[in-house]
Amino acid sequence: MTFFGAAVSRSGWDEIAPAFEALASQFSDCRSFEYEVIAAGASGELAFLVGYEHTTTGVAGAEPESYSLRVTTILRHEEGEWKVVHRHGDPKPDSASAREQVVRMQQRLS
């Protein structure tokens, strides 16, 4: 698994689980979250979702701030459940606040 453009890489659940916990600890005081779907589809055992995540939350100790990420998610149907097998999110080109927050998290997790 890679985070922040492969600046942080982990493999195996023993490394991935603590990385997720560290990442989650960087968020606080979530005031809103909205997923704007741009495209979605499924075929057989695979599905995809493309959209924008609009969030207002505190990141890396800062006061809550609004930002948007472009997100692509790939899912696979396994044992009766849809499971995320890939997710990529990056700041919208016009979202300076999202880029700043990504840099703050990257510095804390590196």
C-alpha atoms as a printed R data frame, in Angstrom:
    type eleno elety resid chain resno       x       y       z
1   ATOM     1    CA   MET     A     1   0.000   0.000   0.000
2   ATOM     2    CA   THR     A     2   1.236   3.472  -0.789
3   ATOM     3    CA   PHE     A     3   0.162   6.806   0.641
4   ATOM     4    CA   PHE     A     4   0.764  10.304  -0.669
5   ATOM     5    CA   GLY     A     5   2.200   9.439  -4.068
6   ATOM     6    CA   ALA     A     6   4.289   6.580  -2.637
7   ATOM     7    CA   ALA     A     7   6.027   8.877  -0.143
8   ATOM     8    CA   VAL     A     8   4.880   6.372   2.486
9   ATOM     9    CA   SER     A     9   4.824   2.671   1.563
10  ATOM    10    CA   ARG     A    10   3.781  -0.289   3.670
11  ATOM    11    CA   SER     A    11   3.217  -3.981   2.974
12  ATOM    12    CA   GLY     A    12   1.505  -6.729   4.934
13  ATOM    13    CA   TRP     A    13  -1.261  -6.115   7.445
14  ATOM    14    CA   ASP     A    14   1.261  -5.740  10.321
15  ATOM    15    CA   GLU     A    15   2.582  -2.595   8.581
16  ATOM    16    CA   ILE     A    16  -0.638  -1.417   6.922
17  ATOM    17    CA   ALA     A    17  -2.880  -1.436  10.037
18  ATOM    18    CA   PRO     A    18  -0.643   0.939  12.061
19  ATOM    19    CA   ALA     A    19  -0.314   3.208   9.007
20  ATOM    20    CA   PHE     A    20  -4.123   3.442   8.759
21  ATOM    21    CA   GLU     A    21  -4.332   4.149  12.502
22  ATOM    22    CA   ALA     A    22  -1.699   6.894  12.215
23  ATOM    23    CA   LEU     A    23  -3.507   8.383   9.220
24  ATOM    24    CA   ALA     A    24  -6.871   8.304  11.018
25  ATOM    25    CA   SER     A    25  -5.337  10.036  14.044
26  ATOM    26    CA   GLN     A    26  -4.562  13.063  11.850
27  ATOM    27    CA   PHE     A    27  -8.276  13.894  11.432
28  ATOM    28    CA   SER     A    28 -10.450  15.583  14.058
29  ATOM    29    CA   ASP     A    29 -13.694  17.471  14.409
30  ATOM    30    CA   CYS     A    30 -15.261  16.342  11.120
31  ATOM    31    CA   ARG     A    31 -18.096  18.756  10.436
32  ATOM    32    CA   SER     A    32 -19.261  17.538   7.038
33  ATOM    33    CA   PHE     A    33 -18.609  14.929   4.346
34  ATOM    34    CA   GLU     A    34 -20.283  14.606   0.953
35  ATOM    35    CA   TYR     A    35 -19.451  12.263  -1.931
36  ATOM    36    CA   GLU     A    36 -20.322  13.681  -5.356
37  ATOM    37    CA   VAL     A    37 -20.597  10.781  -7.820
38  ATOM    38    CA   ILE     A    38 -19.302  11.551 -11.318
39  ATOM    39    CA   ALA     A    39 -19.405   8.008 -12.715
40  ATOM    40    CA   ALA     A    40 -20.052   4.491 -11.454
41  ATOM    41    CA   GLY     A    41 -20.432   1.069 -12.934
42  ATOM    42    CA   ALA     A    42 -20.132  -2.649 -12.373
43  ATOM    43    CA   SER     A    43 -19.439  -5.670 -14.526
44  ATOM    44    CA   GLY     A    44 -19.266  -9.144 -13.108
45  ATOM    45    CA   GLU     A    45 -17.127  -9.150  -9.973
46  ATOM    46    CA   LEU     A    46 -15.646  -5.645 -10.442
47  ATOM    47    CA   ALA     A    47 -17.077  -2.183  -9.892
48  ATOM    48    CA   PHE     A    48 -15.806   1.386  -9.920
49  ATOM    49    CA   LEU     A    49 -16.789   4.717  -8.448
50  ATOM    50    CA   VAL     A    50 -15.377   8.088  -9.520
51  ATOM    51    CA   GLY     A    51 -16.209  11.323  -7.797
52  ATOM    52    CA   TYR     A    52 -15.308  14.155  -5.477
53  ATOM    53    CA   GLU     A    53 -15.086  13.948  -1.702
54  ATOM    54    CA   HIS     A    54 -16.035  17.288  -0.126
55  ATOM    55    CA   THR     A    55 -14.945  17.371   3.515
56  ATOM    56    CA   THR     A    56 -14.717  19.876   6.352
57  ATOM    57    CA   THR     A    57 -12.466  18.572   9.112
58  ATOM    58    CA   GLY     A    58  -9.353  19.323  11.113
59  ATOM    59    CA   VAL     A    59  -6.187  17.828   9.628
60  ATOM    60    CA   ALA     A    60  -2.819  17.442  11.346
61  ATOM    61    CA   GLY     A    61  -3.866  19.553  14.327
62  ATOM    62    CA   ALA     A    62  -5.271  22.464  12.319
63  ATOM    63    CA   GLU     A    63  -8.713  23.997  12.750
64  ATOM    64    CA   PRO     A    64 -11.458  22.441  10.566
65  ATOM    65    CA   GLU     A    65 -11.171  23.513   6.949
66  ATOM    66    CA   SER     A    66 -13.048  22.558   3.787
67  ATOM    67    CA   TYR     A    67 -11.281  20.709   0.993
68  ATOM    68    CA   SER     A    68 -12.130  18.491  -1.975
69  ATOM    69    CA   LEU     A    69 -10.404  15.411  -3.365
70  ATOM    70    CA   ARG     A    70 -10.878  13.686  -6.719
71  ATOM    71    CA   VAL     A    71 -11.324  10.016  -5.886
72  ATOM    72    CA   THR     A    72 -11.365   6.767  -7.843
73  ATOM    73    CA   THR     A    73 -12.353   3.553  -6.067
74  ATOM    74    CA   ILE     A    74 -12.237   0.006  -7.465
75  ATOM    75    CA   LEU     A    75 -14.214  -2.738  -5.739
76  ATOM    76    CA   ARG     A    76 -14.264  -6.525  -6.093
77  ATOM    77    CA   HIS     A    77 -17.165  -8.795  -5.107
78  ATOM    78    CA   GLU     A    78 -15.818 -11.437  -2.711
79  ATOM    79    CA   GLU     A    79 -17.766 -13.905  -0.590
80  ATOM    80    CA   GLY     A    80 -21.013 -11.951  -0.997
81  ATOM    81    CA   GLU     A    81 -19.540  -8.521  -0.178
82  ATOM    82    CA   TRP     A    82 -18.109  -5.644  -2.168
83  ATOM    83    CA   LYS     A    83 -14.562  -4.909  -0.958
84  ATOM    84    CA   VAL     A    84 -12.361  -1.956  -1.847
85  ATOM    85    CA   VAL     A    85  -9.245  -3.195  -3.652
86  ATOM    86    CA   HIS     A    86  -7.942   0.175  -4.838
87  ATOM    87    CA   ARG     A    87  -8.543   3.809  -3.938
88  ATOM    88    CA   HIS     A    88  -6.775   6.852  -5.271
89  ATOM    89    CA   GLY     A    89  -7.508  10.381  -4.151
90  ATOM    90    CA   ASP     A    90  -5.763  13.613  -4.979
91  ATOM    91    CA   PRO     A    91  -6.538  17.305  -4.538
92  ATOM    92    CA   LYS     A    92  -8.644  18.989  -7.177
93  ATOM    93    CA   PRO     A    93  -6.380  21.209  -9.292
94  ATOM    94    CA   ASP     A    94  -7.963  24.374  -7.860
95  ATOM    95    CA   SER     A    95  -7.868  23.191  -4.222
96  ATOM    96    CA   ALA     A    96  -4.872  24.831  -2.536
97  ATOM    97    CA   SER     A    97  -6.238  23.938   0.919
98  ATOM    98    CA   ALA     A    98  -6.392  20.222   0.035
99  ATOM    99    CA   ARG     A    99  -2.812  20.267  -1.251
100 ATOM   100    CA   GLU     A   100  -1.644  21.980   1.959
101 ATOM   101    CA   GLN     A   101  -3.425  19.425   4.125
102 ATOM   102    CA   VAL     A   102  -1.981  16.502   2.145
103 ATOM   103    CA   VAL     A   103   1.528  17.939   2.648
104 ATOM   104    CA   ARG     A   104   0.928  18.309   6.409
105 ATOM   105    CA   MET     A   105  -0.218  14.689   6.733
106 ATOM   106    CA   GLN     A   106   2.617  13.425   4.549
107 ATOM   107    CA   GLN     A   107   5.183  15.179   6.755
108 ATOM   108    CA   ARG     A   108   3.690  13.706   9.924
109 ATOM   109    CA   LEU     A   109   3.490  10.158   8.542
110 ATOM   110    CA   SER     A   110   6.863   9.973   6.758
